[in-house]
Amino acid sequence: MKSLLGKGLVQEIGRAEAKAVPILYGTAPDFLQHFGLNSLTELPTLVLPEPEGENGNGHDEMLKG
């Protein structure tokens, strides 16, 4: 995060209302220009891996053996 902040690609946009009050980050205007985008909608969609096993960590099969 420090690197992205230092390059002006992300910026602090607020604080979450939680116990630790974490910092919320968003893309800075230079982010789009740096990556040659006109809008954040031009970013590729994020494909999440399918969870393994019932609890999502793949340990179920080890416990059955």
Secondary structure, DSSP 4 states (H G I P E B T S, - for coil): -HHHHHTTSEEEEEE-SSTT-PEEEEE-HHHHHHTT-SSGGGSPPP-PPPPBSSSSBS-HHHHH-
